[in-house]
């Protein structure tokens, strides 16, 4: 390696570190199991990136407004009949949940030596979440909230956040899957950054699987070479697979077959929206969405 | 004095010419008993091989058992498997020899295959599609209804909202926000009423949908279960059928395989789901760490082979070296998990009874009895005819935590206990179950008759040991010396010791000395050197005692004459080494009431046999010298400078000689030492350790310088026991030392005093100058003194006693106290 190559590599490392300095992680909490998984996953990332974590519990303003209406009634889970919806009751129940989540956050953060804070705000959920996300580098939330009938599709809040949030977004599944880190590489600048992030995450497990996607076989092969070149200086062992075509189900099948713990996905113009959306909806692991 | 062995009777030059084949010398009775014991196949016919250590009990029993076992059928294998109905009671299965291992491997392979095929099936597109279709089908109507309701509400400008405990409907204003109470109140009444009605309708509709949810879940679970079971059964049937076919001849295994099939169908999730955990595990998991252990379902279908006879030829012969309870009946081990001790059937470990089942088990009786609960455990297993693995905590109800109760395994084993005689008799008389369970005793001899045949058998043993232990071979003169040593160990010129351990020690050491001397084969001198060096190595105490005598710290005279003083001889045993040493025995007599006082006994330093010997002396004195008059003496006897206990009656003749000397006033020659017990008629009887005693006195005399007058009086019946050291034999042959076999006390006292003992004439009187005559005269003197003393005392008593008529005068009644 000559001097200029060494310099270039140093620049690359510096650039990577700078672009992926995740100092602050915001985790959106409500009372569902899903948000506990989000919390655990976020702490794992905070430990890796040595970042601080903030728990955000948003009291939905619309609930309080509703409770003020004279005819407001609540249909509760596992209860027969309608219950009067009262502000006080809503307030009490939300505070109780917030207290539980705060304790969980504090305990888990202390256990992993991660600085933490917890905040309760009242307002419209989506707006508050997007506003808070502006102050953080990574926003973690469950892919779905509470539902009556469990479905795997992306919830409305999560969908909105993925579309509009400026930060990196971690979408967590209701259930934890153990396995390697999976990265989807499409050759875009986002994908280049994505590979660096995936490499950092895979440092501890040593198991990184890269799916190189392109529209054609030749292109896919070429991108595979690029991916190898990006990862080689990072000294991360990875398995590569390349795939071409625009069938989202093929990509989904490959991803799910890996039984990974985390899918690192870039939101780029190079990746067909169908593939991106299918993975968001159907992939069986946590998804880290990079812009 | 020493019976040499005629080496000409040995038909070889060195033992290299002798054939292989371990001889068991002179144990025909024990061998017959073992043959009988192992031949009879009835309950309770177990063996106890009794005899002293080192006579080859274990070797003999092991050899016979091994010879017999090799022609017996190989016992079945045993394994433990999971009990699907009662997990804490693992099931035991019997399989033909060698098949348990195969079965274990088959089950391991099956579990692995189940993993892969079920994983593939359940992650496969076909199943996923079926599952999703089912879920969608069931969920569809409700989801549809809910979506329809949500849409219906939306069209009316009402939103379905999630509350902390359920759902509610909220009227929206433009921009998607919930209408405020003020805005609501500003609406006209009709609009308000309309909203209220619409919300009311939606709430009712939502309630109806929510009430259906539990039914939906139940129905979904049930249908899903049916689907899963159908899929699992379809997937595993080819695998299970293959195994069933392989084990079709084993009914119990077929039953187990059916249970496995049922269990796999019911618990297929074990093969398809990764382990779930709480959030804390996820933290590591997201980083790809701590891959969950998939052992649990594998363990469930494992086969724990506790008895594997695949490599065994014939019936097993097991020697249990450490007969602890757990080593005997097996144990259930535990592993620590999250601070708790847990176990399962795969942690069942077999004991020696499992390994020996269908064959033979040899155990050292002393070790068995020394281990807590082991003897009870063994008896219980034999009595019940089965091996139950229970921890001691369970057996004695000390632990009440749930543990495993493995199914007992039927037991058919011949147990051979090996122990000393005292253990056999102790158990026989104190443990009623012992005689019931160990009906055959194989009593091993300590010694065998010395003959050409037994000597040749000895030679064959030497040859075998030399080969087995890679020693030099022994030439026939060396063999002759070992045979002579065998006689010495047996303390009998007509016997040979069967203590093989001592013999093999000499063989090894002789080989060492042969090596030192550069001999190609072991020669007589090498054997002699080995024996001598054994003696020297063990002789520290012997030399200290000898030194004490030579420095006159322990007083023993070896010349001159003294009244009432005799050199007795004692044997000291320290471990395997015995040696003799003289002790001074003195007797003193005075007027008294016929008592012979044993000072050792008075101070509790004399054992019961010694005391018995002394009491016999009193019997002898009374019968011979005072049959028709009171024995009016008190005699005291003592082992001078004895600071330890005295046991045995071998000094009773010496004590009697001292007593006769004291009574007769005739001095005893201190150049002679005496050993032998005596009966009430004055017969001198055989004693043990005659060789050591003679050698002990010889050593003292030689150290001071042999005078030619010194020697030892031994019982004539002990002559056959003489196997003396060569230097003693040489001294006697040259007339420098003497050995006097005596049959009676009269012979002995004549030798010791130089005066004839004297024989009683027709009137039972002895010649006055004879020893006996002098003793009688002295005793008569005592009797006369006693009589005179008695009369004088009576006169004194009479003069002090009140006369009879005195009491009559006073009218007082006589009193008795």
Interface residues (C-beta under 8 A of the other chain):
Chain A: X31 X36 X37 X39 X40 X41 X43 X44 X45 X47 X48 X60 X62 X63 X65 X66 X68 X69 X70 X71 X72 X73 X74 X75 X76 X77 X79 X80 X81 X82 X83 X85 X90 X93 X94 X97 X104 X108 X111 X112 X124 X145 X146 X148 X149 X151 X175 X176 X177 X178 X179 X180 X181 X201 X202 X204 X205 X206 X207 X253 X257 X259 X261 X262 X286
Chain B: X123 X125 X139 X142 X143 X146 X159 X161 X162 X163 X164 X165 X166 X167 X168 X169 X170 X171 X177 X178 X179 X180 X181 X184 X195 X196 X199 X200 X203 X206 X207 X209 X210 X211 X213 X216 X274 X276 X277 X279 X280 X281 X282 X283 X284 X285 X286 X287 X288 X289 X290 X291 X292
